[in-house]
Amino acid sequence: MDRLLRAFQAGFGLMALVIGQRGRMRSTYWAWRRETAFGPDGRWPMSRQSRRRAVLSYARWSWLMKRS
C-alpha cells in the first residue's frame, strides 16, 4: 500500500512539474535539472533502473514539498 501511495505521489509530482513548465520538456529548467542530477557530460554512471528511481524520488519529493 505504501508503495502504491509513493507511486501516485511521484506521478502527481511529475505532472505538476510538466504543467509548471507548460509541457516544454527541453527547457532550460530541465537541462539544468539533468546536469545537476546526472552530470554535465551526459554520461550517466547509473543503470536505467537506478536513474528511473532517482527521477521518481525527485518527483515525489517535489510533490511533498508543494503539499507542506
PDB file of N, CA, C, O and CB in Angstrom:
ATOM      1  N   MET A   1       0.813  -1.182   0.000  1.00  0.00           N
ATOM      2  CA  MET A   1       0.000   0.000   0.000  1.00  0.00           C
ATOM      3  C   MET A   1       0.867   1.261   0.000  1.00  0.00           C
ATOM      4  O   MET A   1       0.577   2.229  -0.703  1.00  0.00           O
ATOM      5  CB  MET A   1      -0.931  -0.010   1.195  1.00  0.00           C
ATOM      6  N   ASP A   2       1.927   1.233   0.794  1.00  0.00           N
ATOM      7  CA  ASP A   2       2.836   2.372   0.858  1.00  0.00           C
ATOM      8  C   ASP A   2       3.518   2.600  -0.494  1.00  0.00           C
ATOM      9  O   ASP A   2       3.733   3.738  -0.912  1.00  0.00           O
ATOM     10  CB  ASP A   2       3.889   2.154   1.957  1.00  0.00           C
ATOM     11  N   ARG A   3       3.846   1.514  -1.153  1.00  0.00           N
ATOM     12  CA  ARG A   3       4.496   1.621  -2.465  1.00  0.00           C
ATOM     13  C   ARG A   3       3.565   2.252  -3.501  1.00  0.00           C
ATOM     14  O   ARG A   3       4.005   3.038  -4.340  1.00  0.00           O
ATOM     15  CB  ARG A   3       4.950   0.237  -2.946  1.00  0.00           C
ATOM     16  N   LEU A   4       2.302   1.911  -3.440  1.00  0.00           N
ATOM     17  CA  LEU A   4       1.313   2.485  -4.345  1.00  0.00           C
ATOM     18  C   LEU A   4       1.128   3.980  -4.080  1.00  0.00           C
ATOM     19  O   LEU A   4       1.032   4.775  -5.015  1.00  0.00           O
ATOM     20  CB  LEU A   4      -0.026   1.751  -4.203  1.00  0.00           C
ATOM     21  N   LEU A   5       1.079   4.354  -2.808  1.00  0.00           N
ATOM     22  CA  LEU A   5       0.966   5.764  -2.437  1.00  0.00           C
ATOM     23  C   LEU A   5       2.170   6.553  -2.950  1.00  0.00           C
ATOM     24  O   LEU A   5       2.012   7.649  -3.488  1.00  0.00           O
ATOM     25  CB  LEU A   5       0.844   5.912  -0.908  1.00  0.00           C
ATOM     26  N   ARG A   6       3.355   6.004  -2.787  1.00  0.00           N
ATOM     27  CA  ARG A   6       4.561   6.679  -3.279  1.00  0.00           C
ATOM     28  C   ARG A   6       4.534   6.828  -4.797  1.00  0.00           C
ATOM     29  O   ARG A   6       4.968   7.851  -5.327  1.00  0.00           O
ATOM     30  CB  ARG A   6       5.815   5.907  -2.854  1.00  0.00           C
ATOM     31  N   ALA A   7       4.036   5.833  -5.487  1.00  0.00           N
ATOM     32  CA  ALA A   7       3.946   5.903  -6.948  1.00  0.00           C
ATOM     33  C   ALA A   7       2.972   6.995  -7.372  1.00  0.00           C
ATOM     34  O   ALA A   7       3.254   7.736  -8.314  1.00  0.00           O
ATOM     35  CB  ALA A   7       3.508   4.545  -7.531  1.00  0.00           C
ATOM     36  N   PHE A   8       1.842   7.106  -6.700  1.00  0.00           N
ATOM     37  CA  PHE A   8       0.888   8.179  -7.013  1.00  0.00           C
ATOM     38  C   PHE A   8       1.480   9.552  -6.724  1.00  0.00           C
ATOM     39  O   PHE A   8       1.300  10.485  -7.507  1.00  0.00           O
ATOM     40  CB  PHE A   8      -0.405   7.994  -6.212  1.00  0.00           C
ATOM     41  N   GLN A   9       2.180   9.676  -5.613  1.00  0.00           N
ATOM     42  CA  GLN A   9       2.807  10.949  -5.286  1.00  0.00           C
ATOM     43  C   GLN A   9       3.851  11.330  -6.325  1.00  0.00           C
ATOM     44  O   GLN A   9       3.946  12.495  -6.712  1.00  0.00           O
ATOM     45  CB  GLN A   9       3.441  10.888  -3.904  1.00  0.00           C
ATOM     46  N   ALA A  10       4.633  10.361  -6.777  1.00  0.00           N
ATOM     47  CA  ALA A  10       5.632  10.626  -7.807  1.00  0.00           C
ATOM     48  C   ALA A  10       4.957  11.026  -9.118  1.00  0.00           C
ATOM     49  O   ALA A  10       5.419  11.941  -9.800  1.00  0.00           O
ATOM     50  CB  ALA A  10       6.525   9.393  -8.021  1.00  0.00           C
ATOM     51  N   GLY A  11       3.882  10.352  -9.465  1.00  0.00           N
ATOM     52  CA  GLY A  11       3.152  10.690 -10.689  1.00  0.00           C
ATOM     53  C   GLY A  11       2.575  12.090 -10.641  1.00  0.00           C
ATOM     54  O   GLY A  11       2.666  12.844 -11.610  1.00  0.00           O
ATOM     55  N   PHE A  12       1.976  12.437  -9.497  1.00  0.00           N
ATOM     56  CA  PHE A  12       1.439  13.789  -9.346  1.00  0.00           C
ATOM     57  C   PHE A  12       2.556  14.824  -9.358  1.00  0.00           C
ATOM     58  O   PHE A  12       2.388  15.918  -9.896  1.00  0.00           O
ATOM     59  CB  PHE A  12       0.631  13.902  -8.050  1.00  0.00           C
ATOM     60  N   GLY A  13       3.693  14.478  -8.766  1.00  0.00           N
ATOM     61  CA  GLY A  13       4.833  15.390  -8.784  1.00  0.00           C
ATOM     62  C   GLY A  13       5.337  15.639 -10.192  1.00  0.00           C
ATOM     63  O   GLY A  13       5.644  16.776 -10.552  1.00  0.00           O
ATOM     64  N   LEU A  14       5.427  14.577 -10.997  1.00  0.00           N
ATOM     65  CA  LEU A  14       5.855  14.745 -12.390  1.00  0.00           C
ATOM     66  C   LEU A  14       4.850  15.569 -13.176  1.00  0.00           C
ATOM     67  O   LEU A  14       5.233  16.435 -13.963  1.00  0.00           O
ATOM     68  CB  LEU A  14       6.050  13.383 -13.059  1.00  0.00           C
ATOM     69  N   MET A  15       3.561  15.302 -12.967  1.00  0.00           N
ATOM     70  CA  MET A  15       2.542  16.087 -13.674  1.00  0.00           C
ATOM     71  C   MET A  15       2.619  17.559 -13.290  1.00  0.00           C
ATOM     72  O   MET A  15       2.493  18.432 -14.148  1.00  0.00           O
ATOM     73  CB  MET A  15       1.140  15.541 -13.374  1.00  0.00           C
ATOM     74  N   ALA A  16       2.823  17.837 -12.012  1.00  0.00           N
ATOM     75  CA  ALA A  16       2.920  19.228 -11.559  1.00  0.00           C
ATOM     76  C   ALA A  16       4.129  19.913 -12.177  1.00  0.00           C
ATOM     77  O   ALA A  16       4.050  21.081 -12.558  1.00  0.00           O
ATOM     78  CB  ALA A  16       3.003  19.293 -10.025  1.00  0.00           C
ATOM     79  N   LEU A  17       5.244  19.202 -12.281  1.00  0.00           N
ATOM     80  CA  LEU A  17       6.442  19.794 -12.889  1.00  0.00           C
ATOM     81  C   LEU A  17       6.231  20.058 -14.380  1.00  0.00           C
ATOM     82  O   LEU A  17       6.622  21.110 -14.884  1.00  0.00           O
ATOM     83  CB  LEU A  17       7.657  18.873 -12.685  1.00  0.00           C
ATOM     84  N   VAL A  18       5.623  19.121 -15.075  1.00  0.00           N
ATOM     85  CA  VAL A  18       5.366  19.289 -16.512  1.00  0.00           C
ATOM     86  C   VAL A  18       4.384  20.431 -16.749  1.00  0.00           C
ATOM     87  O   VAL A  18       4.584  21.245 -17.650  1.00  0.00           O
ATOM     88  CB  VAL A  18       4.818  17.981 -17.125  1.00  0.00           C
ATOM     89  N   ILE A  19       3.327  20.494 -15.948  1.00  0.00           N
ATOM     90  CA  ILE A  19       2.362  21.583 -16.098  1.00  0.00           C
ATOM     91  C   ILE A  19       3.017  22.919 -15.768  1.00  0.00           C
ATOM     92  O   ILE A  19       2.767  23.919 -16.440  1.00  0.00           O
ATOM     93  CB  ILE A  19       1.133  21.351 -15.194  1.00  0.00           C
ATOM     94  N   GLY A  20       3.853  22.937 -14.736  1.00  0.00           N
ATOM     95  CA  GLY A  20       4.550  24.165 -14.368  1.00  0.00           C
ATOM     96  C   GLY A  20       5.466  24.683 -15.459  1.00  0.00           C
ATOM     97  O   GLY A  20       5.692  25.888 -15.572  1.00  0.00           O
ATOM     98  N   GLN A  21       5.991  23.771 -16.260  1.00  0.00           N
ATOM     99  CA  GLN A  21       6.862  24.153 -17.377  1.00  0.00           C
ATOM    100  C   GLN A  21       6.096  24.248 -18.690  1.00  0.00           C
ATOM    101  O   GLN A  21       6.694  24.413 -19.753  1.00  0.00           O
ATOM    102  CB  GLN A  21       8.000  23.153 -17.521  1.00  0.00           C
ATOM    103  N   ARG A  22       4.780  24.145 -18.612  1.00  0.00           N
ATOM    104  CA  ARG A  22       3.875  24.214 -19.767  1.00  0.00           C
ATOM    105  C   ARG A  22       4.225  23.182 -20.845  1.00  0.00           C
ATOM    106  O   ARG A  22       4.078  23.440 -22.039  1.00  0.00           O
ATOM    107  CB  ARG A  22       3.908  25.615 -20.371  1.00  0.00           C
ATOM    108  N   GLY A  23       4.688  22.020 -20.404  1.00  0.00           N
ATOM    109  CA  GLY A  23       4.962  20.933 -21.326  1.00  0.00           C
ATOM    110  C   GLY A  23       6.268  21.042 -22.088  1.00  0.00           C
ATOM    111  O   GLY A  23       6.560  20.190 -22.928  1.00  0.00           O
ATOM    112  N   ARG A  24       7.054  22.058 -21.819  1.00  0.00           N
ATOM    113  CA  ARG A  24       8.327  22.231 -22.536  1.00  0.00           C
ATOM    114  C   ARG A  24       9.396  21.379 -21.862  1.00  0.00           C
ATOM    115  O   ARG A  24      10.044  21.811 -20.909  1.00  0.00           O
ATOM    116  CB  ARG A  24       8.760  23.736 -22.568  1.00  0.00           C
ATOM    117  N   MET A  25       9.568  20.179 -22.365  1.00  0.00           N
ATOM    118  CA  MET A  25      10.496  19.240 -21.747  1.00  0.00           C
ATOM    119  C   MET A  25      11.958  19.539 -22.084  1.00  0.00           C
ATOM    120  O   MET A  25      12.854  18.990 -21.444  1.00  0.00           O
ATOM    121  CB  MET A  25      10.156  17.836 -22.175  1.00  0.00           C
ATOM    122  N   ARG A  26      12.212  20.376 -23.050  1.00  0.00           N
ATOM    123  CA  ARG A  26      13.588  20.718 -23.407  1.00  0.00           C
ATOM    124  C   ARG A  26      13.938  22.150 -22.977  1.00  0.00           C
ATOM    125  O   ARG A  26      14.789  22.801 -23.583  1.00  0.00           O
ATOM    126  CB  ARG A  26      13.798  20.555 -24.921  1.00  0.00           C
ATOM    127  N   SER A  27      13.273  22.623 -21.933  1.00  0.00           N
ATOM    128  CA  SER A  27      13.508  23.976 -21.454  1.00  0.00           C
ATOM    129  C   SER A  27      14.822  24.042 -20.666  1.00  0.00           C
ATOM    130  O   SER A  27      15.447  23.021 -20.379  1.00  0.00           O
ATOM    131  CB  SER A  27      12.328  24.450 -20.581  1.00  0.00           C
ATOM    132  N   THR A  28      15.215  25.254 -20.331  1.00  0.00           N
ATOM    133  CA  THR A  28      16.456  25.428 -19.576  1.00  0.00           C
ATOM    134  C   THR A  28      16.339  24.820 -18.180  1.00  0.00           C
ATOM    135  O   THR A  28      17.334  24.364 -17.617  1.00  0.00           O
ATOM    136  CB  THR A  28      16.814  26.917 -19.473  1.00  0.00           C
ATOM    137  N   TYR A  29      15.132  24.810 -17.623  1.00  0.00           N
ATOM    138  CA  TYR A  29      14.955  24.187 -16.306  1.00  0.00           C
ATOM    139  C   TYR A  29      15.308  22.711 -16.356  1.00  0.00           C
ATOM    140  O   TYR A  29      16.056  22.226 -15.507  1.00  0.00           O
ATOM    141  CB  TYR A  29      13.512  24.365 -15.811  1.00  0.00           C
ATOM    142  N   TRP A  30      14.782  21.989 -17.338  1.00  0.00           N
ATOM    143  CA  TRP A  30      15.050  20.550 -17.424  1.00  0.00           C
ATOM    144  C   TRP A  30      16.506  20.276 -17.749  1.00  0.00           C
ATOM    145  O   TRP A  30      17.078  19.304 -17.258  1.00  0.00           O
ATOM    146  CB  TRP A  30      14.156  19.902 -18.476  1.00  0.00           C
ATOM    147  N   ALA A  31      17.114  21.125 -18.575  1.00  0.00           N
ATOM    148  CA  ALA A  31      18.548  20.969 -18.860  1.00  0.00           C
ATOM    149  C   ALA A  31      19.354  21.135 -17.573  1.00  0.00           C
ATOM    150  O   ALA A  31      20.284  20.373 -17.309  1.00  0.00           O
ATOM    151  CB  ALA A  31      19.015  21.999 -19.929  1.00  0.00           C
ATOM    152  N   TRP A  32      18.988  22.139 -16.779  1.00  0.00           N
ATOM    153  CA  TRP A  32      19.665  22.360 -15.515  1.00  0.00           C
ATOM    154  C   TRP A  32      19.467  21.183 -14.564  1.00  0.00           C
ATOM    155  O   TRP A  32      20.414  20.753 -13.906  1.00  0.00           O
ATOM    156  CB  TRP A  32      19.167  23.643 -14.872  1.00  0.00           C
ATOM    157  N   ARG A  33      18.234  20.654 -14.485  1.00  0.00           N
ATOM    158  CA  ARG A  33      17.963  19.513 -13.600  1.00  0.00           C
ATOM    159  C   ARG A  33      18.771  18.288 -14.014  1.00  0.00           C
ATOM    160  O   ARG A  33      19.345  17.605 -13.165  1.00  0.00           O
ATOM    161  CB  ARG A  33      16.466  19.176 -13.604  1.00  0.00           C
ATOM    162  N   ARG A  34      18.818  18.007 -15.320  1.00  0.00           N
ATOM    163  CA  ARG A  34      19.589  16.855 -15.787  1.00  0.00           C
ATOM    164  C   ARG A  34      21.066  17.024 -15.461  1.00  0.00           C
ATOM    165  O   ARG A  34      21.723  16.081 -15.021  1.00  0.00           O
ATOM    166  CB  ARG A  34      19.401  16.657 -17.296  1.00  0.00           C
ATOM    167  N   GLU A  35      21.585  18.231 -15.678  1.00  0.00           N
ATOM    168  CA  GLU A  35      23.009  18.461 -15.430  1.00  0.00           C
ATOM    169  C   GLU A  35      23.350  18.341 -13.947  1.00  0.00           C
ATOM    170  O   GLU A  35      24.361  17.735 -13.593  1.00  0.00           O
ATOM    171  CB  GLU A  35      23.417  19.837 -15.947  1.00  0.00           C
ATOM    172  N   THR A  36      22.523  18.908 -13.086  1.00  0.00           N
ATOM    173  CA  THR A  36      22.819  18.835 -11.656  1.00  0.00           C
ATOM    174  C   THR A  36      22.594  17.440 -11.091  1.00  0.00           C
ATOM    175  O   THR A  36      23.272  17.040 -10.146  1.00  0.00           O
ATOM    176  CB  THR A  36      21.972  19.834 -10.899  1.00  0.00           C
ATOM    177  N   ALA A  37      21.666  16.708 -11.649  1.00  0.00           N
ATOM    178  CA  ALA A  37      21.368  15.377 -11.121  1.00  0.00           C
ATOM    179  C   ALA A  37      22.296  14.302 -11.673  1.00  0.00           C
ATOM    180  O   ALA A  37      22.686  13.384 -10.951  1.00  0.00           O
ATOM    181  CB  ALA A  37      19.938  15.011 -11.429  1.00  0.00           C
ATOM    182  N   PHE A  38      22.648  14.413 -12.946  1.00  0.00           N
ATOM    183  CA  PHE A  38      23.354  13.308 -13.596  1.00  0.00           C
ATOM    184  C   PHE A  38      24.703  13.679 -14.190  1.00  0.00           C
ATOM    185  O   PHE A  38      25.367  12.819 -14.768  1.00  0.00           O
ATOM    186  CB  PHE A  38      22.501  12.746 -14.665  1.00  0.00           C
ATOM    187  N   GLY A  39      25.130  14.925 -14.068  1.00  0.00           N
ATOM    188  CA  GLY A  39      26.445  15.320 -14.556  1.00  0.00           C
ATOM    189  C   GLY A  39      26.379  16.077 -15.869  1.00  0.00           C
ATOM    190  O   GLY A  39      25.446  15.899 -16.652  1.00  0.00           O
ATOM    191  N   PRO A  40      27.384  16.935 -16.110  1.00  0.00           N
ATOM    192  CA  PRO A  40      27.348  17.811 -17.283  1.00  0.00           C
ATOM    193  C   PRO A  40      27.672  17.122 -18.608  1.00  0.00           C
ATOM    194  O   PRO A  40      27.309  17.633 -19.667  1.00  0.00           O
ATOM    195  CB  PRO A  40      28.300  18.930 -17.083  1.00  0.00           C
ATOM    196  N   ASP A  41      28.339  15.987 -18.568  1.00  0.00           N
ATOM    197  CA  ASP A  41      28.771  15.381 -19.825  1.00  0.00           C
ATOM    198  C   ASP A  41      27.716  14.495 -20.472  1.00  0.00           C
ATOM    199  O   ASP A  41      27.909  14.015 -21.590  1.00  0.00           O
ATOM    200  CB  ASP A  41      30.008  14.579 -19.592  1.00  0.00           C
ATOM    201  N   GLY A  42      26.620  14.277 -19.791  1.00  0.00           N
ATOM    202  CA  GLY A  42      25.548  13.471 -20.371  1.00  0.00           C
ATOM    203  C   GLY A  42      25.731  11.980 -20.211  1.00  0.00           C
ATOM    204  O   GLY A  42      24.823  11.208 -20.518  1.00  0.00           O
ATOM    205  N   ARG A  43      26.884  11.563 -19.739  1.00  0.00           N
ATOM    206  CA  ARG A  43      27.104  10.134 -19.486  1.00  0.00           C
ATOM    207  C   ARG A  43      26.701   9.859 -18.053  1.00  0.00           C
ATOM    208  O   ARG A  43      27.353  10.306 -17.109  1.00  0.00           O
ATOM    209  CB  ARG A  43      28.600   9.714 -19.747  1.00  0.00           C
ATOM    210  N   TRP A  44      25.641   9.130 -17.909  1.00  0.00           N
ATOM    211  CA  TRP A  44      25.113   8.865 -16.583  1.00  0.00           C
ATOM    212  C   TRP A  44      25.699   7.564 -16.060  1.00  0.00           C
ATOM    213  O   TRP A  44      25.530   6.514 -16.681  1.00  0.00           O
ATOM    214  CB  TRP A  44      23.571   8.803 -16.603  1.00  0.00           C
ATOM    215  N   PRO A  45      26.393   7.621 -14.916  1.00  0.00           N
ATOM    216  CA  PRO A  45      27.091   6.444 -14.414  1.00  0.00           C
ATOM    217  C   PRO A  45      26.188   5.420 -13.724  1.00  0.00           C
ATOM    218  O   PRO A  45      26.686   4.483 -13.101  1.00  0.00           O
ATOM    219  CB  PRO A  45      28.150   6.874 -13.467  1.00  0.00           C
ATOM    220  N   MET A  46      24.885   5.585 -13.826  1.00  0.00           N
ATOM    221  CA  MET A  46      23.990   4.658 -13.153  1.00  0.00           C
ATOM    222  C   MET A  46      23.156   3.884 -14.165  1.00  0.00           C
ATOM    223  O   MET A  46      23.034   4.267 -15.328  1.00  0.00           O
ATOM    224  CB  MET A  46      23.083   5.406 -12.177  1.00  0.00           C
ATOM    225  N   SER A  47      22.601   2.808 -13.696  1.00  0.00           N
ATOM    226  CA  SER A  47      21.774   1.992 -14.575  1.00  0.00           C
ATOM    227  C   SER A  47      20.459   2.705 -14.873  1.00  0.00           C
ATOM    228  O   SER A  47      20.100   3.674 -14.204  1.00  0.00           O
ATOM    229  CB  SER A  47      21.509   0.614 -13.944  1.00  0.00           C
ATOM    230  N   ARG A  48      19.759   2.220 -15.870  1.00  0.00           N
ATOM    231  CA  ARG A  48      18.474   2.815 -16.252  1.00  0.00           C
ATOM    232  C   ARG A  48      17.465   2.718 -15.105  1.00  0.00           C
ATOM    233  O   ARG A  48      16.699   3.652 -14.872  1.00  0.00           O
ATOM    234  CB  ARG A  48      17.914   2.124 -17.511  1.00  0.00           C
ATOM    235  N   GLN A  49      17.465   1.598 -14.397  1.00  0.00           N
ATOM    236  CA  GLN A  49      16.538   1.422 -13.284  1.00  0.00           C
ATOM    237  C   GLN A  49      16.881   2.385 -12.144  1.00  0.00           C
ATOM    238  O   GLN A  49      15.977   2.965 -11.542  1.00  0.00           O
ATOM    239  CB  GLN A  49      16.568  -0.037 -12.784  1.00  0.00           C
ATOM    240  N   SER A  50      18.148   2.563 -11.841  1.00  0.00           N
ATOM    241  CA  SER A  50      18.545   3.497 -10.788  1.00  0.00           C
ATOM    242  C   SER A  50      18.205   4.927 -11.172  1.00  0.00           C
ATOM    243  O   SER A  50      17.783   5.716 -10.327  1.00  0.00           O
ATOM    244  CB  SER A  50      20.040   3.373 -10.498  1.00  0.00           C
ATOM    245  N   ARG A  51      18.386   5.262 -12.436  1.00  0.00           N
ATOM    246  CA  ARG A  51      18.053   6.602 -12.919  1.00  0.00           C
ATOM    247  C   ARG A  51      16.548   6.854 -12.821  1.00  0.00           C
ATOM    248  O   ARG A  51      16.120   7.929 -12.401  1.00  0.00           O
ATOM    249  CB  ARG A  51      18.529   6.784 -14.373  1.00  0.00           C
ATOM    250  N   ARG A  52      15.759   5.871 -13.204  1.00  0.00           N
ATOM    251  CA  ARG A  52      14.297   5.996 -13.110  1.00  0.00           C
ATOM    252  C   ARG A  52      13.868   6.166 -11.658  1.00  0.00           C
ATOM    253  O   ARG A  52      12.996   6.978 -11.351  1.00  0.00           O
ATOM    254  CB  ARG A  52      13.602   4.762 -13.730  1.00  0.00           C
ATOM    255  N   ARG A  53      14.486   5.395 -10.770  1.00  0.00           N
ATOM    256  CA  ARG A  53      14.169   5.508  -9.353  1.00  0.00           C
ATOM    257  C   ARG A  53      14.535   6.891  -8.817  1.00  0.00           C
ATOM    258  O   ARG A  53      13.797   7.454  -8.008  1.00  0.00           O
ATOM    259  CB  ARG A  53      14.898   4.423  -8.559  1.00  0.00           C
ATOM    260  N   ALA A  54      15.660   7.440  -9.256  1.00  0.00           N
ATOM    261  CA  ALA A  54      16.075   8.777  -8.820  1.00  0.00           C
ATOM    262  C   ALA A  54      15.107   9.844  -9.316  1.00  0.00           C
ATOM    263  O   ALA A  54      14.775  10.769  -8.574  1.00  0.00           O
ATOM    264  CB  ALA A  54      17.493   9.085  -9.316  1.00  0.00           C
ATOM    265  N   VAL A  55      14.656   9.728 -10.549  1.00  0.00           N
ATOM    266  CA  VAL A  55      13.704  10.698 -11.107  1.00  0.00           C
ATOM    267  C   VAL A  55      12.385  10.633 -10.351  1.00  0.00           C
ATOM    268  O   VAL A  55      11.818  11.671 -10.008  1.00  0.00           O
ATOM    269  CB  VAL A  55      13.470  10.435 -12.614  1.00  0.00           C
ATOM    270  N   LEU A  56      11.892   9.435 -10.087  1.00  0.00           N
ATOM    271  CA  LEU A  56      10.633   9.294  -9.353  1.00  0.00           C
ATOM    272  C   LEU A  56      10.771   9.775  -7.915  1.00  0.00           C
ATOM    273  O   LEU A  56       9.833  10.341  -7.354  1.00  0.00           O
ATOM    274  CB  LEU A  56      10.168   7.841  -9.371  1.00  0.00           C
ATOM    275  N   SER A  57      11.927   9.553  -7.324  1.00  0.00           N
ATOM    276  CA  SER A  57      12.164  10.045  -5.973  1.00  0.00           C
ATOM    277  C   SER A  57      12.139  11.573  -5.943  1.00  0.00           C
ATOM    278  O   SER A  57      11.567  12.167  -5.030  1.00  0.00           O
ATOM    279  CB  SER A  57      13.505   9.521  -5.440  1.00  0.00           C
ATOM    280  N   TYR A  58      12.754  12.204  -6.934  1.00  0.00           N
ATOM    281  CA  TYR A  58      12.728  13.665  -7.015  1.00  0.00           C
ATOM    282  C   TYR A  58      11.306  14.172  -7.244  1.00  0.00           C
ATOM    283  O   TYR A  58      10.892  15.160  -6.638  1.00  0.00           O
ATOM    284  CB  TYR A  58      13.653  14.158  -8.140  1.00  0.00           C
ATOM    285  N   ALA A  59      10.569  13.506  -8.105  1.00  0.00           N
ATOM    286  CA  ALA A  59       9.190  13.922  -8.384  1.00  0.00           C
ATOM    287  C   ALA A  59       8.331  13.809  -7.130  1.00  0.00           C
ATOM    288  O   ALA A  59       7.524  14.694  -6.847  1.00  0.00           O
ATOM    289  CB  ALA A  59       8.585  13.071  -9.519  1.00  0.00           C
ATOM    290  N   ARG A  60       8.499  12.738  -6.386  1.00  0.00           N
ATOM    291  CA  ARG A  60       7.742  12.565  -5.145  1.00  0.00           C
ATOM    292  C   ARG A  60       8.129  13.644  -4.145  1.00  0.00           C
ATOM    293  O   ARG A  60       7.264  14.220  -3.485  1.00  0.00           O
ATOM    294  CB  ARG A  60       7.983  11.163  -4.543  1.00  0.00           C
ATOM    295  N   TRP A  61       9.406  13.916  -4.031  1.00  0.00           N
ATOM    296  CA  TRP A  61       9.868  14.959  -3.119  1.00  0.00           C
ATOM    297  C   TRP A  61       9.258  16.314  -3.489  1.00  0.00           C
ATOM    298  O   TRP A  61       8.801  17.051  -2.615  1.00  0.00           O
ATOM    299  CB  TRP A  61      11.406  15.044  -3.136  1.00  0.00           C
ATOM    300  N   SER A  62       9.251  16.639  -4.783  1.00  0.00           N
ATOM    301  CA  SER A  62       8.700  17.923  -5.199  1.00  0.00           C
ATOM    302  C   SER A  62       7.199  18.000  -4.882  1.00  0.00           C
ATOM    303  O   SER A  62       6.702  19.061  -4.503  1.00  0.00           O
ATOM    304  CB  SER A  62       8.943  18.146  -6.705  1.00  0.00           C
ATOM    305  N   TRP A  63       6.485  16.897  -5.034  1.00  0.00           N
ATOM    306  CA  TRP A  63       5.060  16.881  -4.702  1.00  0.00           C
ATOM    307  C   TRP A  63       4.856  17.095  -3.201  1.00  0.00           C
ATOM    308  O   TRP A  63       3.980  17.857  -2.794  1.00  0.00           O
ATOM    309  CB  TRP A  63       4.417  15.549  -5.146  1.00  0.00           C
ATOM    310  N   LEU A  64       5.655  16.430  -2.392  1.00  0.00           N
ATOM    311  CA  LEU A  64       5.520  16.575  -0.943  1.00  0.00           C
ATOM    312  C   LEU A  64       5.889  17.980  -0.479  1.00  0.00           C
ATOM    313  O   LEU A  64       5.296  18.484   0.474  1.00  0.00           O
ATOM    314  CB  LEU A  64       6.390  15.550  -0.230  1.00  0.00           C
ATOM    315  N   MET A  65       6.848  18.614  -1.126  1.00  0.00           N
ATOM    316  CA  MET A  65       7.226  19.986  -0.765  1.00  0.00           C
ATOM    317  C   MET A  65       6.115  20.963  -1.103  1.00  0.00           C
ATOM    318  O   MET A  65       5.889  21.918  -0.359  1.00  0.00           O
ATOM    319  CB  MET A  65       8.516  20.397  -1.483  1.00  0.00           C
ATOM    320  N   LYS A  66       5.423  20.746  -2.200  1.00  0.00           N
ATOM    321  CA  LYS A  66       4.316  21.613  -2.567  1.00  0.00           C
ATOM    322  C   LYS A  66       3.139  21.427  -1.615  1.00  0.00           C
ATOM    323  O   LYS A  66       2.378  22.366  -1.382  1.00  0.00           O
ATOM    324  CB  LYS A  66       3.882  21.340  -4.006  1.00  0.00           C
ATOM    325  N   ARG A  67       2.988  20.259  -1.078  1.00  0.00           N
ATOM    326  CA  ARG A  67       1.867  19.956  -0.199  1.00  0.00           C
ATOM    327  C   ARG A  67       2.089  20.475   1.214  1.00  0.00           C
ATOM    328  O   ARG A  67       1.121  20.673   1.948  1.00  0.00           O
ATOM    329  CB  ARG A  67       1.626  18.466  -0.163  1.00  0.00           C
ATOM    330  N   SER A  68       3.318  20.697   1.609  1.00  0.00           N
ATOM    331  CA  SER A  68       3.587  21.121   3.000  1.00  0.00           C
ATOM    332  C   SER A  68       3.576  22.617   3.166  1.00  0.00           C
ATOM    333  O   SER A  68       3.785  23.118   4.271  1.00  0.00           O
ATOM    334  CB  SER A  68       4.918  20.586   3.464  1.00  0.00           C
TER     335      SER A  68
END
